[in-house]
Amino acid sequence: MSWESSAEYYKIINEEINSKLGSLHSGKIILYSVDFEEIARQQKEGNWHGSAKILSSAALSLQKAGADFVLIATNTMHKVADDVKKAINIPLLDIRDATAQAVKKAAVENVLLLGTKFTMEDSFYIKRLESNGLNVVVPDEPERNTVHQVIFDELCLGITKEDSKKEFLKIISSYEVQGVILGCTEIGLLISQNDLNIKVFDTTLIHAKKAVEFMLS
């Protein structure tokens, strides 16, 4: 939801399109950027109905503008994905399904999920992954609090700290898993595959590449 990760989506999609089509090709993208403060406030209040209304309105605007399909460029707000789907007549590419497919393709079954507390603690994300045959592990509560705090107080503001990176890597290394899902679209700003020996699933990269695949199909 932050513009920090929205910029990553925009960059990845354009880079992938150019890589596949060459020359001066880039992606045809209609971007609806929300005021993240409004969304974050409603998240804290548990007002998911209000958030659903904002995103449904945004998706409808994209449809009216001529979009062929929609992405919700965040993991947490897929809690209201079904509401958004009902508001439009074009496909919504779900980040949870794209991620599950990527994990299964890598022959990984046991994964650690990092994200906001909403993503790590609510069932909307974990159950979707488990329905795809994955075993999902989440950090202990103190670690969940740390991850959540870093996301909102640092990454969503474009701040990356070496201490926070070390803390994330420490959390990941304390679990015996085959891979880790960066289940918040800002976490990829802090850590990447280069930092770990286990498989890293960056949901921003996965979702953006899935969008390109859909665009070119």
Phi and psi restraints in degrees (value plus and minus 20) as a CYANA .aco file:
   2 SER   PHI     -92.5   -52.5
   2 SER   PSI     134.5   174.5
   3 TRP   PHI     -89.6   -49.6
   3 TRP   PSI     -38.2     1.8
   4 GLU   PHI     -81.2   -41.2
   4 GLU   PSI     -66.6   -26.6
   5 SER   PHI    -101.0   -61.0
   5 SER   PSI     -46.5    -6.5
   6 SER   PHI     -80.6   -40.6
   6 SER   PSI     -59.7   -19.7
   7 ALA   PHI     -83.9   -43.9
   7 ALA   PSI     -55.5   -15.5
   8 GLU   PHI     -86.0   -46.0
   8 GLU   PSI     -64.0   -24.0
   9 TYR   PHI     -76.4   -36.4
   9 TYR   PSI     -69.6   -29.6
  10 TYR   PHI     -79.4   -39.4
  10 TYR   PSI     -63.8   -23.8
  11 LYS   PHI     -85.3   -45.3
  11 LYS   PSI     -68.5   -28.5
  12 ILE   PHI     -83.0   -43.0
  12 ILE   PSI     -66.2   -26.2
  13 ILE   PHI     -80.6   -40.6
  13 ILE   PSI     -65.8   -25.8
  14 ASN   PHI     -86.1   -46.1
  14 ASN   PSI     -60.0   -20.0
  15 GLU   PHI     -83.9   -43.9
  15 GLU   PSI     -62.9   -22.9
  16 GLU   PHI     -86.5   -46.5
  16 GLU   PSI     -62.4   -22.4
  17 ILE   PHI     -80.9   -40.9
  17 ILE   PSI     -66.2   -26.2
  18 ASN   PHI     -85.1   -45.1
  18 ASN   PSI     -57.3   -17.3
  19 SER   PHI     -83.4   -43.4
  19 SER   PSI     -57.0   -17.0
  20 LYS   PHI    -105.7   -65.7
  20 LYS   PSI     -52.7   -12.7
  21 LEU   PHI    -125.5   -85.5
  21 LEU   PSI     -39.7     0.3
  22 GLY   PHI      53.0    93.0
  22 GLY   PSI    -186.4  -146.4
  23 SER   PHI      31.6    71.6
  23 SER   PSI    -150.0  -110.0
  24 LEU   PHI    -126.9   -86.9
  24 LEU   PSI      -0.6    39.4
  25 HIS   PHI     -84.5   -44.5
  25 HIS   PSI     123.0   163.0
  26 SER   PHI    -166.3  -126.3
  26 SER   PSI     154.5   194.5
  27 GLY   PHI    -101.7   -61.7
  27 GLY   PSI     124.0   164.0
  28 LYS   PHI    -107.1   -67.1
  28 LYS   PSI      86.5   126.5
  29 ILE   PHI    -148.2  -108.2
  29 ILE   PSI     112.2   152.2
  30 ILE   PHI    -129.1   -89.1
  30 ILE   PSI      95.8   135.8
  31 LEU   PHI    -126.7   -86.7
  31 LEU   PSI     103.8   143.8
  32 TYR   PHI    -130.1   -90.1
  32 TYR   PSI      85.7   125.7
  33 SER   PHI    -118.5   -78.5
  33 SER   PSI      99.5   139.5
  34 VAL   PHI    -106.0   -66.0
  34 VAL   PSI     147.0   187.0
  35 ASP   PHI    -104.5   -64.5
  35 ASP   PSI      84.7   124.7
  36 PHE   PHI     -82.0   -42.0
  36 PHE   PSI     -48.2    -8.2
  37 GLU   PHI     -78.6   -38.6
  37 GLU   PSI     -61.1   -21.1
  38 GLU   PHI     -82.3   -42.3
  38 GLU   PSI     -63.8   -23.8
  39 ILE   PHI     -86.4   -46.4
  39 ILE   PSI     -66.5   -26.5
  40 ALA   PHI     -81.0   -41.0
  40 ALA   PSI     -59.1   -19.1
  41 ARG   PHI     -83.3   -43.3
  41 ARG   PSI     -63.0   -23.0
  42 GLN   PHI     -89.3   -49.3
  42 GLN   PSI     -53.3   -13.3
  43 GLN   PHI     -80.6   -40.6
  43 GLN   PSI     -67.5   -27.5
  44 LYS   PHI     -82.0   -42.0
  44 LYS   PSI     -54.7   -14.7
  45 GLU   PHI    -102.7   -62.7
  45 GLU   PSI     -28.3    11.7
  46 GLY   PHI      54.1    94.1
  46 GLY   PSI       0.1    40.1
  47 ASN   PHI    -110.0   -70.0
  47 ASN   PSI      49.9    89.9
  48 TRP   PHI     -91.3   -51.3
  48 TRP   PSI     -46.8    -6.8
  49 HIS   PHI     -83.7   -43.7
  49 HIS   PSI     -61.5   -21.5
  50 GLY   PHI     -85.1   -45.1
  50 GLY   PSI     -61.0   -21.0
  51 SER   PHI     -84.6   -44.6
  51 SER   PSI     -60.1   -20.1
  52 ALA   PHI     -81.3   -41.3
  52 ALA   PSI     -59.5   -19.5
  53 LYS   PHI     -83.9   -43.9
  53 LYS   PSI     -62.1   -22.1
  54 ILE   PHI     -83.2   -43.2
  54 ILE   PSI     -67.5   -27.5
  55 LEU   PHI     -92.5   -52.5
  55 LEU   PSI     -54.2   -14.2
  56 SER   PHI     -85.3   -45.3
  56 SER   PSI     -61.0   -21.0
  57 SER   PHI     -83.8   -43.8
  57 SER   PSI     -61.0   -21.0
  58 ALA   PHI     -83.9   -43.9
  58 ALA   PSI     -63.9   -23.9
  59 ALA   PHI     -84.9   -44.9
  59 ALA   PSI     -58.9   -18.9
  60 LEU   PHI     -84.9   -44.9
  60 LEU   PSI     -57.7   -17.7
  61 SER   PHI     -83.3   -43.3
  61 SER   PSI     -59.8   -19.8
  62 LEU   PHI     -85.4   -45.4
  62 LEU   PSI     -61.1   -21.1
  63 GLN   PHI     -81.3   -41.3
  63 GLN   PSI     -65.4   -25.4
  64 LYS   PHI     -84.6   -44.6
  64 LYS   PSI     -48.7    -8.7
  65 ALA   PHI     -99.5   -59.5
  65 ALA   PSI     -26.6    13.4
  66 GLY   PHI      88.1   128.1
  66 GLY   PSI      -9.1    30.9
  67 ALA   PHI     -84.5   -44.5
  67 ALA   PSI     123.2   163.2
  68 ASP   PHI    -107.9   -67.9
  68 ASP   PSI     -43.0    -3.0
  69 PHE   PHI    -181.7  -141.7
  69 PHE   PSI     149.8   189.8
  70 VAL   PHI    -148.6  -108.6
  70 VAL   PSI     123.9   163.9
  71 LEU   PHI    -136.3   -96.3
  71 LEU   PSI     118.5   158.5
  72 ILE   PHI    -117.2   -77.2
  72 ILE   PSI      87.6   127.6
  73 ALA   PHI    -101.4   -61.4
  73 ALA   PSI      35.4    75.4
  74 THR   PHI    -186.0  -146.0
  74 THR   PSI     133.4   173.4
  75 ASN   PHI    -104.6   -64.6
  75 ASN   PSI     -69.6   -29.6
  76 THR   PHI     -74.7   -34.7
  76 THR   PSI     -63.2   -23.2
  77 MET   PHI     -96.1   -56.1
  77 MET   PSI     -18.5    21.5
  78 HIS   PHI     -92.2   -52.2
  78 HIS   PSI     -23.9    16.1
  79 LYS   PHI     -81.3   -41.3
  79 LYS   PSI     -46.8    -6.8
  80 VAL   PHI    -132.1   -92.1
  80 VAL   PSI      -0.8    39.2
  81 ALA   PHI     -78.7   -38.7
  81 ALA   PSI     -59.3   -19.3
  82 ASP   PHI     -83.6   -43.6
  82 ASP   PSI     -56.9   -16.9
  83 ASP   PHI     -85.3   -45.3
  83 ASP   PSI     -60.4   -20.4
  84 VAL   PHI     -86.4   -46.4
  84 VAL   PSI     -61.3   -21.3
  85 LYS   PHI     -78.3   -38.3
  85 LYS   PSI     -59.3   -19.3
  86 LYS   PHI     -87.3   -47.3
  86 LYS   PSI     -42.8    -2.8
  87 ALA   PHI    -103.4   -63.4
  87 ALA   PSI     -34.8     5.2
  88 ILE   PHI    -147.4  -107.4
  88 ILE   PSI     145.0   185.0
  89 ASN   PHI    -131.2   -91.2
  89 ASN   PSI     -11.9    28.1
  90 ILE   PHI    -131.8   -91.8
  90 ILE   PSI     140.6   180.6
  91 PRO   PHI     -84.9   -44.9
  91 PRO   PSI     130.5   170.5
  92 LEU   PHI    -137.5   -97.5
  92 LEU   PSI     100.0   140.0
  93 LEU   PHI    -104.1   -64.1
  93 LEU   PSI      89.5   129.5
  94 ASP   PHI     -98.7   -58.7
  94 ASP   PSI     106.4   146.4
  95 ILE   PHI     -85.4   -45.4
  95 ILE   PSI     -48.9    -8.9
  96 ARG   PHI     -88.7   -48.7
  96 ARG   PSI     -62.9   -22.9
  97 ASP   PHI     -87.9   -47.9
  97 ASP   PSI     -62.0   -22.0
  98 ALA   PHI     -81.7   -41.7
  98 ALA   PSI     -60.3   -20.3
  99 THR   PHI     -88.3   -48.3
  99 THR   PSI     -65.4   -25.4
 100 ALA   PHI     -79.5   -39.5
 100 ALA   PSI     -61.1   -21.1
 101 GLN   PHI     -82.8   -42.8
 101 GLN   PSI     -60.7   -20.7
 102 ALA   PHI     -86.7   -46.7
 102 ALA   PSI     -59.5   -19.5
 103 VAL   PHI     -86.5   -46.5
 103 VAL   PSI     -64.2   -24.2
 104 LYS   PHI     -86.2   -46.2
 104 LYS   PSI     -58.0   -18.0
 105 LYS   PHI     -82.2   -42.2
 105 LYS   PSI     -50.7   -10.7
 106 ALA   PHI    -104.5   -64.5
 106 ALA   PSI     -16.1    23.9
 107 ALA   PHI      39.8    79.8
 107 ALA   PSI      16.0    56.0
 108 VAL   PHI    -126.6   -86.6
 108 VAL   PSI     114.5   154.5
 109 GLU   PHI    -136.0   -96.0
 109 GLU   PSI     -50.4   -10.4
 110 ASN   PHI    -129.4   -89.4
 110 ASN   PSI      90.1   130.1
 111 VAL   PHI    -149.8  -109.8
 111 VAL   PSI     127.8   167.8
 112 LEU   PHI    -113.2   -73.2
 112 LEU   PSI     114.9   154.9
 113 LEU   PHI    -128.3   -88.3
 113 LEU   PSI     100.4   140.4
 114 LEU   PHI    -130.4   -90.4
 114 LEU   PSI     124.4   164.4
 115 GLY   PHI     155.8   195.8
 115 GLY   PSI    -183.9  -143.9
 116 THR   PHI     -88.6   -48.6
 116 THR   PSI     145.2   185.2
 117 LYS   PHI     -81.2   -41.2
 117 LYS   PSI     -51.8   -11.8
 118 PHE   PHI     -82.9   -42.9
 118 PHE   PSI     -63.4   -23.4
 119 THR   PHI     -91.0   -51.0
 119 THR   PSI     -60.1   -20.1
 120 MET   PHI     -98.3   -58.3
 120 MET   PSI     -45.8    -5.8
 121 GLU   PHI    -126.8   -86.8
 121 GLU   PSI     -47.6    -7.6
 122 ASP   PHI    -102.7   -62.7
 122 ASP   PSI     145.1   185.1
 123 SER   PHI    -108.1   -68.1
 123 SER   PSI     -37.2     2.8
 124 PHE   PHI     -79.0   -39.0
 124 PHE   PSI     -49.6    -9.6
 125 TYR   PHI    -115.0   -75.0
 125 TYR   PSI     -69.6   -29.6
 126 ILE   PHI     -82.1   -42.1
 126 ILE   PSI     -65.3   -25.3
 127 LYS   PHI     -82.9   -42.9
 127 LYS   PSI     -54.8   -14.8
 128 ARG   PHI     -85.2   -45.2
 128 ARG   PSI     -59.4   -19.4
 129 LEU   PHI     -89.6   -49.6
 129 LEU   PSI     -62.9   -22.9
 130 GLU   PHI     -84.7   -44.7
 130 GLU   PSI     -51.7   -11.7
 131 SER   PHI     -88.1   -48.1
 131 SER   PSI     -35.7     4.3
 132 ASN   PHI    -117.1   -77.1
 132 ASN   PSI      -6.4    33.6
 133 GLY   PHI      66.0   106.0
 133 GLY   PSI      -5.4    34.6
 134 LEU   PHI    -115.9   -75.9
 134 LEU   PSI     127.4   167.4
 135 ASN   PHI    -118.4   -78.4
 135 ASN   PSI      96.5   136.5
 136 VAL   PHI    -127.8   -87.8
 136 VAL   PSI     106.6   146.6
 137 VAL   PHI    -130.3   -90.3
 137 VAL   PSI     117.4   157.4
 138 VAL   PHI    -138.0   -98.0
 138 VAL   PSI     130.6   170.6
 139 PRO   PHI     -84.1   -44.1
 139 PRO   PSI     143.3   183.3
 140 ASP   PHI     -86.0   -46.0
 140 ASP   PSI     145.0   185.0
 141 GLU   PHI     -75.8   -35.8
 141 GLU   PSI     -67.2   -27.2
 142 PRO   PHI     -79.4   -39.4
 142 PRO   PSI     -57.6   -17.6
 143 GLU   PHI     -90.9   -50.9
 143 GLU   PSI     -57.4   -17.4
 144 ARG   PHI     -81.3   -41.3
 144 ARG   PSI     -60.3   -20.3
 145 ASN   PHI     -83.1   -43.1
 145 ASN   PSI     -60.2   -20.2
 146 THR   PHI     -83.8   -43.8
 146 THR   PSI     -68.2   -28.2
 147 VAL   PHI     -80.3   -40.3
 147 VAL   PSI     -65.5   -25.5
 148 HIS   PHI     -81.3   -41.3
 148 HIS   PSI     -64.2   -24.2
 149 GLN   PHI     -83.8   -43.8
 149 GLN   PSI     -63.3   -23.3
 150 VAL   PHI     -83.8   -43.8
 150 VAL   PSI     -60.1   -20.1
 151 ILE   PHI     -80.2   -40.2
 151 ILE   PSI     -71.2   -31.2
 152 PHE   PHI     -99.6   -59.6
 152 PHE   PSI     -58.4   -18.4
 153 ASP   PHI    -108.9   -68.9
 153 ASP   PSI     -35.1     4.9
 154 GLU   PHI    -146.1  -106.1
 154 GLU   PSI     -86.5   -46.5
 155 LEU   PHI     -81.9   -41.9
 155 LEU   PSI     -61.0   -21.0
 156 CYS   PHI     -87.5   -47.5
 156 CYS   PSI     -33.9     6.1
 157 LEU   PHI    -124.4   -84.4
 157 LEU   PSI     -11.4    28.6
 158 GLY   PHI      58.0    98.0
 158 GLY   PSI      -2.9    37.1
 159 ILE   PHI    -119.7   -79.7
 159 ILE   PSI     104.4   144.4
 160 THR   PHI    -141.6  -101.6
 160 THR   PSI     101.8   141.8
 161 LYS   PHI    -133.7   -93.7
 161 LYS   PSI     119.0   159.0
 162 GLU   PHI     -82.6   -42.6
 162 GLU   PSI     -56.6   -16.6
 163 ASP   PHI     -83.2   -43.2
 163 ASP   PSI     -59.3   -19.3
 164 SER   PHI     -87.9   -47.9
 164 SER   PSI     -59.1   -19.1
 165 LYS   PHI     -81.5   -41.5
 165 LYS   PSI     -65.3   -25.3
 166 LYS   PHI     -81.8   -41.8
 166 LYS   PSI     -58.4   -18.4
 167 GLU   PHI     -86.4   -46.4
 167 GLU   PSI     -61.8   -21.8
 168 PHE   PHI     -82.2   -42.2
 168 PHE   PSI     -65.3   -25.3
 169 LEU   PHI     -85.5   -45.5
 169 LEU   PSI     -54.9   -14.9
 170 LYS   PHI     -85.2   -45.2
 170 LYS   PSI     -63.3   -23.3
 171 ILE   PHI     -81.1   -41.1
 171 ILE   PSI     -68.3   -28.3
 172 ILE   PHI     -80.8   -40.8
 172 ILE   PSI     -64.1   -24.1
 173 SER   PHI     -89.0   -49.0
 173 SER   PSI     -35.4     4.6
 174 SER   PHI    -102.9   -62.9
 174 SER   PSI     -22.2    17.8
 175 TYR   PHI    -138.3   -98.3
 175 TYR   PSI     117.5   157.5
 176 GLU   PHI    -107.5   -67.5
 176 GLU   PSI      69.5   109.5
 177 VAL   PHI    -153.2  -113.2
 177 VAL   PSI     142.8   182.8
 178 GLN   PHI    -106.0   -66.0
 178 GLN   PSI     -41.6    -1.6
 179 GLY   PHI    -180.0  -140.0
 179 GLY   PSI     149.3   189.3
 180 VAL   PHI    -151.2  -111.2
 180 VAL   PSI     113.1   153.1
 181 ILE   PHI    -116.1   -76.1
 181 ILE   PSI     100.3   140.3
 182 LEU   PHI    -101.1   -61.1
 182 LEU   PSI      62.7   102.7
 183 GLY   PHI    -105.0   -65.0
 183 GLY   PSI      11.5    51.5
 184 CYS   PHI    -163.1  -123.1
 184 CYS   PSI     112.8   152.8
 185 THR   PHI     -90.3   -50.3
 185 THR   PSI     -25.0    15.0
 186 GLU   PHI    -115.7   -75.7
 186 GLU   PSI     -37.7     2.3
 187 ILE   PHI     -84.0   -44.0
 187 ILE   PSI     -49.9    -9.9
 188 GLY   PHI     -83.5   -43.5
 188 GLY   PSI     -33.9     6.1
 189 LEU   PHI     -95.6   -55.6
 189 LEU   PSI     -37.6     2.4
 190 LEU   PHI    -125.2   -85.2
 190 LEU   PSI     -64.9   -24.9
 191 ILE   PHI    -152.2  -112.2
 191 ILE   PSI     137.4   177.4
 192 SER   PHI    -166.0  -126.0
 192 SER   PSI    -197.1  -157.1
 193 GLN   PHI     -80.0   -40.0
 193 GLN   PSI     -49.5    -9.5
 194 ASN   PHI     -84.6   -44.6
 194 ASN   PSI     -37.9     2.1
 195 ASP   PHI    -112.1   -72.1
 195 ASP   PSI     -30.0    10.0
 196 LEU   PHI    -157.1  -117.1
 196 LEU   PSI     133.6   173.6
 197 ASN   PHI    -109.4   -69.4
 197 ASN   PSI     -42.8    -2.8
 198 ILE   PHI    -104.7   -64.7
 198 ILE   PSI     147.7   187.7
 199 LYS   PHI     -91.2   -51.2
 199 LYS   PSI     110.8   150.8
 200 VAL   PHI    -127.4   -87.4
 200 VAL   PSI     107.4   147.4
 201 PHE   PHI    -131.4   -91.4
 201 PHE   PSI      78.5   118.5
 202 ASP   PHI    -104.4   -64.4
 202 ASP   PSI      88.4   128.4
 203 THR   PHI     -85.2   -45.2
 203 THR   PSI     -48.3    -8.3
 204 THR   PHI     -83.4   -43.4
 204 THR   PSI     -69.2   -29.2
 205 LEU   PHI     -84.2   -44.2
 205 LEU   PSI     -63.8   -23.8
 206 ILE   PHI     -82.4   -42.4
 206 ILE   PSI     -67.2   -27.2
 207 HIS   PHI     -86.4   -46.4
 207 HIS   PSI     -64.3   -24.3
 208 ALA   PHI     -84.1   -44.1
 208 ALA   PSI     -61.0   -21.0
 209 LYS   PHI     -88.4   -48.4
 209 LYS   PSI     -55.0   -15.0
 210 LYS   PHI     -84.4   -44.4
 210 LYS   PSI     -56.6   -16.6
 211 ALA   PHI     -83.0   -43.0
 211 ALA   PSI     -63.2   -23.2
 212 VAL   PHI     -83.3   -43.3
 212 VAL   PSI     -63.0   -23.0
 213 GLU   PHI     -77.1   -37.1
 213 GLU   PSI     -63.7   -23.7
 214 PHE   PHI     -87.5   -47.5
 214 PHE   PSI     -61.7   -21.7
 215 MET   PHI     -79.4   -39.4
 215 MET   PSI     -63.3   -23.3
 216 LEU   PHI    -101.2   -61.2
 216 LEU   PSI     -29.8    10.2
